[in-house]
Structures are given as C-alpha cells and as structure tokens.
Amino acid sequence: MTKTQTREVASYWRCSQAACNSSAQFWTDGNKLYSYKLCIGDTTESGKKVLKDYSATGRHGFQSMTTSKHVGYARGYAHIVD
C-alpha cells in the first residue's frame, strides 16, 4: 500500500488505488475509503465514487473532528456526496 500525505489519500481512492496516510488512520483499498475503521466512501458498480458525509452538517451525522477533515479532503474527489 502506498503511503502518502493525508490530503492525497482520497485522490488514490478516486483512481481506484490503495493508499494510506502515515498513521494509517485515513486509508483506501481503492474501492472503499476509511476514516479510522469507519467506511466514509464507496465505489458503485459503474465506478462512481460515493462519499458519506460524516461532517457536522452532514446527513450521516458527526463522528469526530478528524473524520470531518477526512470527509472534507475527499469531497472534491467524489462523484456523489450523500
């Protein structure tokens, strides 16, 4: 798995490649995107990236400040924000 900067993990998700940040708390297997052990992103059968909004104002509810940051980093790489 490629190690990269936290802000870059979601770009690997968008390209369907595995990557994690240095602490492995924000990571992707290429299909799913995780903040800690919480799945915050998925990939549809057609390849669209779907982000679950776990930010303070998101539909899925607030989890933590760090997860909110991870959602924010991924927002620009998702096709759909749910």
N, CA, C and O atoms as CSV, one atom per row, in Angstrom:
chain,resi,resn,atom,element,x,y,z
A,1,MET,N,N,0.852,-1.177,0.000
A,1,MET,CA,C,0.000,0.000,0.000
A,1,MET,C,C,0.896,1.239,0.000
A,1,MET,O,O,1.868,1.315,0.751
A,2,THR,N,N,0.565,2.178,-0.828
A,2,THR,CA,C,1.318,3.428,-0.924
A,2,THR,C,C,1.042,4.310,0.285
A,2,THR,O,O,-0.111,4.492,0.676
A,3,LYS,N,N,2.096,4.856,0.875
A,3,LYS,CA,C,1.934,5.853,1.943
A,3,LYS,C,C,2.038,7.226,1.309
A,3,LYS,O,O,2.922,7.481,0.491
A,4,THR,N,N,1.125,8.108,1.694
A,4,THR,CA,C,1.078,9.440,1.107
A,4,THR,C,C,0.601,10.438,2.157
A,4,THR,O,O,0.251,10.056,3.274
A,5,GLN,N,N,0.588,11.700,1.798
A,5,GLN,CA,C,0.093,12.731,2.704
A,5,GLN,C,C,-1.412,12.558,2.895
A,5,GLN,O,O,-2.116,12.098,1.995
A,6,THR,N,N,-1.885,12.926,4.060
A,6,THR,CA,C,-3.303,12.775,4.384
A,6,THR,C,C,-4.193,13.394,3.315
A,6,THR,O,O,-5.180,12.783,2.905
A,7,ARG,N,N,-3.864,14.583,2.864
A,7,ARG,CA,C,-4.682,15.278,1.859
A,7,ARG,C,C,-4.741,14.546,0.526
A,7,ARG,O,O,-5.632,14.819,-0.279
A,8,GLU,N,N,-3.818,13.625,0.271
A,8,GLU,CA,C,-3.748,12.940,-1.015
A,8,GLU,C,C,-4.415,11.559,-1.044
A,8,GLU,O,O,-4.578,10.980,-2.118
A,9,VAL,N,N,-4.798,11.033,0.106
A,9,VAL,CA,C,-5.376,9.682,0.157
A,9,VAL,C,C,-6.607,9.580,-0.741
A,9,VAL,O,O,-6.751,8.601,-1.474
A,10,ALA,N,N,-7.483,10.558,-0.699
A,10,ALA,CA,C,-8.715,10.499,-1.499
A,10,ALA,C,C,-8.440,10.519,-2.995
A,10,ALA,O,O,-9.229,9.983,-3.773
A,11,SER,N,N,-7.347,11.121,-3.406
A,11,SER,CA,C,-7.026,11.108,-4.835
A,11,SER,C,C,-6.691,9.694,-5.302
A,11,SER,O,O,-6.968,9.337,-6.446
A,12,TYR,N,N,-6.103,8.898,-4.432
A,12,TYR,CA,C,-5.837,7.494,-4.748
A,12,TYR,C,C,-7.149,6.717,-4.821
A,12,TYR,O,O,-7.320,5.866,-5.694
A,13,TRP,N,N,-8.059,7.001,-3.922
A,13,TRP,CA,C,-9.394,6.388,-3.950
A,13,TRP,C,C,-10.062,6.675,-5.286
A,13,TRP,O,O,-10.620,5.774,-5.912
A,14,ARG,N,N,-10.006,7.930,-5.721
A,14,ARG,CA,C,-10.621,8.332,-6.995
A,14,ARG,C,C,-10.024,7.533,-8.163
A,14,ARG,O,O,-10.728,7.221,-9.123
A,15,CYS,N,N,-8.744,7.205,-8.082
A,15,CYS,CA,C,-8.054,6.434,-9.137
A,15,CYS,C,C,-8.098,4.925,-8.883
A,15,CYS,O,O,-7.460,4.154,-9.599
A,16,SER,N,N,-8.851,4.510,-7.866
A,16,SER,CA,C,-9.012,3.090,-7.503
A,16,SER,C,C,-7.695,2.412,-7.152
A,16,SER,O,O,-7.451,1.265,-7.527
A,17,GLN,N,N,-6.842,3.146,-6.421
A,17,GLN,CA,C,-5.564,2.613,-5.971
A,17,GLN,C,C,-5.505,2.630,-4.445
A,17,GLN,O,O,-6.058,3.527,-3.808
A,18,ALA,N,N,-4.845,1.655,-3.872
A,18,ALA,CA,C,-4.711,1.565,-2.418
A,18,ALA,C,C,-3.681,2.577,-1.911
A,18,ALA,O,O,-2.632,2.772,-2.526
A,19,ALA,N,N,-3.995,3.216,-0.785
A,19,ALA,CA,C,-3.072,4.184,-0.169
A,19,ALA,C,C,-3.517,4.467,1.257
A,19,ALA,O,O,-4.668,4.229,1.625
A,20,CYS,N,N,-2.581,4.983,2.055
A,20,CYS,CA,C,-2.904,5.398,3.422
A,20,CYS,C,C,-2.004,6.563,3.808
A,20,CYS,O,O,-0.974,6.810,3.180
A,21,ASN,N,N,-2.415,7.273,4.856
A,21,ASN,CA,C,-1.546,8.326,5.388
A,21,ASN,C,C,-0.521,7.687,6.310
A,21,ASN,O,O,-0.550,6.474,6.519
A,22,SER,N,N,0.375,8.474,6.857
A,22,SER,CA,C,1.493,7.928,7.643
A,22,SER,C,C,1.047,7.159,8.884
A,22,SER,O,O,1.722,6.219,9.304
A,23,SER,N,N,-0.078,7.548,9.471
A,23,SER,CA,C,-0.569,6.854,10.668
A,23,SER,C,C,-1.576,5.763,10.334
A,23,SER,O,O,-2.060,5.069,11.228
A,24,ALA,N,N,-1.896,5.609,9.042
A,24,ALA,CA,C,-2.864,4.616,8.555
A,24,ALA,C,C,-4.255,4.817,9.150
A,24,ALA,O,O,-5.018,3.858,9.271
A,25,GLN,N,N,-4.593,6.044,9.521
A,25,GLN,CA,C,-5.915,6.344,10.049
A,25,GLN,C,C,-6.875,6.820,8.957
A,25,GLN,O,O,-8.090,6.816,9.156
A,26,PHE,N,N,-6.338,7.228,7.810
A,26,PHE,CA,C,-7.127,7.607,6.636
A,26,PHE,C,C,-6.568,6.763,5.509
A,26,PHE,O,O,-5.407,6.916,5.130
A,27,TRP,N,N,-7.400,5.860,4.965
A,27,TRP,CA,C,-6.870,4.894,4.015
A,27,TRP,C,C,-7.940,4.413,3.043
A,27,TRP,O,O,-9.139,4.555,3.282
A,28,THR,N,N,-7.471,3.846,1.950
A,28,THR,CA,C,-8.354,3.276,0.940
A,28,THR,C,C,-7.752,1.997,0.387
A,28,THR,O,O,-6.534,1.858,0.272
A,29,ASP,N,N,-8.630,1.073,0.048
A,29,ASP,CA,C,-8.201,-0.127,-0.669
A,29,ASP,C,C,-8.415,0.060,-2.173
A,29,ASP,O,O,-8.209,-0.864,-2.960
A,30,GLY,N,N,-8.826,1.257,-2.554
A,30,GLY,CA,C,-9.119,1.580,-3.939
A,30,GLY,C,C,-10.609,1.600,-4.226
A,30,GLY,O,O,-11.069,2.336,-5.099
A,31,ASN,N,N,-11.364,0.792,-3.493
A,31,ASN,CA,C,-12.818,0.755,-3.647
A,31,ASN,C,C,-13.529,1.483,-2.513
A,31,ASN,O,O,-14.460,2.254,-2.747
A,32,LYS,N,N,-13.092,1.238,-1.308
A,32,LYS,CA,C,-13.684,1.881,-0.132
A,32,LYS,C,C,-12.680,2.863,0.458
A,32,LYS,O,O,-11.468,2.691,0.330
A,33,LEU,N,N,-13.211,3.891,1.105
A,33,LEU,CA,C,-12.400,4.915,1.749
A,33,LEU,C,C,-12.752,4.925,3.232
A,33,LEU,O,O,-13.927,4.948,3.600
A,34,TYR,N,N,-11.728,4.908,4.078
A,34,TYR,CA,C,-11.944,4.792,5.523
A,34,TYR,C,C,-11.315,5.940,6.295
A,34,TYR,O,O,-10.229,6.421,5.970
A,35,SER,N,N,-12.028,6.358,7.321
A,35,SER,CA,C,-11.500,7.238,8.352
A,35,SER,C,C,-11.487,6.389,9.620
A,35,SER,O,O,-12.540,6.049,10.160
A,36,TYR,N,N,-10.309,6.055,10.080
A,36,TYR,CA,C,-10.159,5.058,11.146
A,36,TYR,C,C,-10.789,3.761,10.639
A,36,TYR,O,O,-10.384,3.276,9.582
A,37,LYS,N,N,-11.753,3.181,11.339
A,37,LYS,CA,C,-12.403,1.949,10.879
A,37,LYS,C,C,-13.765,2.219,10.244
A,37,LYS,O,O,-14.472,1.286,9.863
A,38,LEU,N,N,-14.130,3.491,10.130
A,38,LEU,CA,C,-15.424,3.882,9.572
A,38,LEU,C,C,-15.331,4.064,8.058
A,38,LEU,O,O,-14.518,4.852,7.572
A,39,CYS,N,N,-16.156,3.342,7.323
A,39,CYS,CA,C,-16.196,3.488,5.867
A,39,CYS,C,C,-16.923,4.786,5.530
A,39,CYS,O,O,-18.116,4.927,5.801
A,40,ILE,N,N,-16.201,5.728,4.938
A,40,ILE,CA,C,-16.807,7.019,4.571
A,40,ILE,C,C,-16.993,7.151,3.061
A,40,ILE,O,O,-17.584,8.126,2.596
A,41,GLY,N,N,-16.498,6.186,2.296
A,41,GLY,CA,C,-16.655,6.247,0.851
A,41,GLY,C,C,-16.730,4.867,0.243
A,41,GLY,O,O,-16.156,3.907,0.758
A,42,ASP,N,N,-17.447,4.783,-0.860
A,42,ASP,CA,C,-17.605,3.505,-1.544
A,42,ASP,C,C,-17.552,3.748,-3.048
A,42,ASP,O,O,-17.546,4.892,-3.503
A,43,THR,N,N,-17.514,2.674,-3.803
A,43,THR,CA,C,-17.478,2.747,-5.264
A,43,THR,C,C,-18.642,1.938,-5.811
A,43,THR,O,O,-18.835,0.785,-5.424
A,44,THR,N,N,-19.423,2.537,-6.715
A,44,THR,CA,C,-20.536,1.819,-7.324
A,44,THR,C,C,-20.015,0.833,-8.364
A,44,THR,O,O,-18.837,0.861,-8.724
A,45,GLU,N,N,-20.890,-0.027,-8.837
A,45,GLU,CA,C,-20.512,-0.995,-9.869
A,45,GLU,C,C,-20.037,-0.304,-11.141
A,45,GLU,O,O,-19.223,-0.853,-11.883
A,46,SER,N,N,-20.546,0.899,-11.393
A,46,SER,CA,C,-20.146,1.635,-12.595
A,46,SER,C,C,-18.887,2.476,-12.380
A,46,SER,O,O,-18.436,3.168,-13.292
A,47,GLY,N,N,-18.316,2.413,-11.155
A,47,GLY,CA,C,-17.065,3.112,-10.874
A,47,GLY,C,C,-17.201,4.493,-10.269
A,47,GLY,O,O,-16.197,5.174,-10.062
A,48,LYS,N,N,-18.420,4.926,-9.978
A,48,LYS,CA,C,-18.638,6.234,-9.355
A,48,LYS,C,C,-18.236,6.164,-7.883
A,48,LYS,O,O,-18.510,5.178,-7.198
A,49,LYS,N,N,-17.588,7.218,-7.413
A,49,LYS,CA,C,-17.159,7.297,-6.014
A,49,LYS,C,C,-18.232,8.037,-5.210
A,49,LYS,O,O,-18.598,9.166,-5.536
A,50,VAL,N,N,-18.726,7.387,-4.160
A,50,VAL,CA,C,-19.796,7.933,-3.328
A,50,VAL,C,C,-19.247,8.185,-1.923
A,50,VAL,O,O,-18.803,7.258,-1.245
A,51,LEU,N,N,-19.284,9.441,-1.498
A,51,LEU,CA,C,-18.789,9.840,-0.184
A,51,LEU,C,C,-19.954,10.013,0.772
A,51,LEU,O,O,-20.937,10.676,0.442
A,52,LYS,N,N,-19.852,9.422,1.954
A,52,LYS,CA,C,-20.852,9.599,3.006
A,52,LYS,C,C,-20.422,10.797,3.848
A,52,LYS,O,O,-19.305,10.837,4.363
A,53,ASP,N,N,-21.304,11.754,3.980
A,53,ASP,CA,C,-20.963,12.997,4.672
A,53,ASP,C,C,-21.132,12.851,6.180
A,53,ASP,O,O,-22.232,12.976,6.717
A,54,TYR,N,N,-20.013,12.582,6.844
A,54,TYR,CA,C,-19.984,12.460,8.300
A,54,TYR,C,C,-19.487,13.749,8.956
A,54,TYR,O,O,-18.984,13.714,10.079
A,55,SER,N,N,-19.620,14.870,8.275
A,55,SER,CA,C,-19.218,16.154,8.865
A,55,SER,C,C,-20.315,16.653,9.807
A,55,SER,O,O,-21.370,16.028,9.913
A,56,ALA,N,N,-20.077,17.751,10.476
A,56,ALA,CA,C,-21.019,18.275,11.461
A,56,ALA,C,C,-22.388,18.575,10.861
A,56,ALA,O,O,-23.399,18.453,11.552
A,57,THR,N,N,-22.440,18.960,9.602
A,57,THR,CA,C,-23.718,19.290,8.962
A,57,THR,C,C,-24.172,18.189,8.002
A,57,THR,O,O,-25.149,18.369,7.276
A,58,GLY,N,N,-23.487,17.079,7.993
A,58,GLY,CA,C,-23.773,16.009,7.044
A,58,GLY,C,C,-24.945,15.133,7.422
A,58,GLY,O,O,-25.369,15.095,8.577
A,59,ARG,N,N,-25.454,14.440,6.443
A,59,ARG,CA,C,-26.622,13.571,6.587
A,59,ARG,C,C,-26.359,12.373,7.496
A,59,ARG,O,O,-27.279,11.879,8.148
A,60,HIS,N,N,-25.131,11.909,7.543
A,60,HIS,CA,C,-24.812,10.711,8.320
A,60,HIS,C,C,-24.399,11.017,9.762
A,60,HIS,O,O,-24.182,10.100,10.555
A,61,GLY,N,N,-24.293,12.288,10.097
A,61,GLY,CA,C,-24.004,12.675,11.466
A,61,GLY,C,C,-22.522,12.803,11.782
A,61,GLY,O,O,-21.679,12.145,11.173
A,62,PHE,N,N,-22.234,13.640,12.722
A,62,PHE,CA,C,-20.876,13.938,13.149
A,62,PHE,C,C,-20.264,12.742,13.873
A,62,PHE,O,O,-20.904,12.138,14.734
A,63,GLN,N,N,-19.025,12.401,13.523
A,63,GLN,CA,C,-18.290,11.320,14.196
A,63,GLN,C,C,-17.136,11.872,15.028
A,63,GLN,O,O,-17.000,11.549,16.209
A,64,SER,N,N,-16.312,12.700,14.407
A,64,SER,CA,C,-15.182,13.315,15.100
A,64,SER,C,C,-14.640,14.430,14.229
A,64,SER,O,O,-14.962,14.517,13.044
A,65,MET,N,N,-13.816,15.283,14.820
A,65,MET,CA,C,-13.193,16.360,14.042
A,65,MET,C,C,-12.297,15.787,12.955
A,65,MET,O,O,-12.270,16.301,11.836
A,66,THR,N,N,-11.573,14.737,13.272
A,66,THR,CA,C,-10.666,14.147,12.294
A,66,THR,C,C,-11.442,13.530,11.136
A,66,THR,O,O,-11.068,13.717,9.979
A,67,THR,N,N,-12.506,12.804,11.424
A,67,THR,CA,C,-13.322,12.231,10.352
A,67,THR,C,C,-13.920,13.341,9.497
A,67,THR,O,O,-13.990,13.204,8.276
A,68,SER,N,N,-14.346,14.425,10.110
A,68,SER,CA,C,-14.863,15.569,9.350
A,68,SER,C,C,-13.795,16.111,8.400
A,68,SER,O,O,-14.100,16.469,7.262
A,69,LYS,N,N,-12.562,16.172,8.858
A,69,LYS,CA,C,-11.467,16.618,7.993
A,69,LYS,C,C,-11.266,15.641,6.840
A,69,LYS,O,O,-11.075,16.063,5.699
A,70,HIS,N,N,-11.307,14.354,7.119
A,70,HIS,CA,C,-11.151,13.349,6.077
A,70,HIS,C,C,-12.259,13.475,5.032
A,70,HIS,O,O,-11.995,13.387,3.833
A,71,VAL,N,N,-13.487,13.681,5.481
A,71,VAL,CA,C,-14.612,13.909,4.553
A,71,VAL,C,C,-14.331,15.139,3.699
A,71,VAL,O,O,-14.562,15.127,2.490
A,72,GLY,N,N,-13.840,16.186,4.321
A,72,GLY,CA,C,-13.522,17.405,3.583
A,72,GLY,C,C,-12.450,17.181,2.529
A,72,GLY,O,O,-12.549,17.716,1.425
A,73,TYR,N,N,-11.437,16.406,2.850
A,73,TYR,CA,C,-10.379,16.101,1.883
A,73,TYR,C,C,-10.938,15.307,0.698
A,73,TYR,O,O,-10.500,15.492,-0.437
A,74,ALA,N,N,-11.898,14.430,0.964
A,74,ALA,CA,C,-12.439,13.551,-0.078
A,74,ALA,C,C,-13.534,14.200,-0.917
A,74,ALA,O,O,-13.807,13.747,-2.028
A,75,ARG,N,N,-14.151,15.233,-0.412
A,75,ARG,CA,C,-15.301,15.848,-1.076
A,75,ARG,C,C,-15.026,16.172,-2.559
A,75,ARG,O,O,-15.870,15.913,-3.417
A,76,GLY,N,N,-13.878,16.722,-2.846
A,76,GLY,CA,C,-13.548,17.111,-4.213
A,76,GLY,C,C,-13.243,15.942,-5.137
A,76,GLY,O,O,-13.163,16.127,-6.351
A,77,TYR,N,N,-13.073,14.756,-4.597
A,77,TYR,CA,C,-12.754,13.580,-5.402
A,77,TYR,C,C,-13.955,12.670,-5.618
A,77,TYR,O,O,-13.896,11.749,-6.433
A,78,ALA,N,N,-15.038,12.918,-4.901
A,78,ALA,CA,C,-16.242,12.081,-5.008
A,78,ALA,C,C,-17.108,12.526,-6.180
A,78,ALA,O,O,-17.191,13.714,-6.494
A,79,HIS,N,N,-17.744,11.565,-6.811
A,79,HIS,CA,C,-18.739,11.872,-7.848
A,79,HIS,C,C,-20.057,12.283,-7.191
A,79,HIS,O,O,-20.783,13.142,-7.692
A,80,ILE,N,N,-20.345,11.640,-6.047
A,80,ILE,CA,C,-21.608,11.853,-5.332
A,80,ILE,C,C,-21.294,12.022,-3.854
A,80,ILE,O,O,-20.521,11.248,-3.290
A,81,VAL,N,N,-21.889,13.029,-3.223
A,81,VAL,CA,C,-21.781,13.206,-1.773
A,81,VAL,C,C,-23.149,12.936,-1.202
A,81,VAL,O,O,-24.114,13.621,-1.540
A,82,ASP,N,N,-23.243,11.938,-0.335
A,82,ASP,CA,C,-24.520,11.513,0.232
A,82,ASP,C,C,-24.627,11.996,1.661
A,82,ASP,O,O,-25.633,11.743,2.325
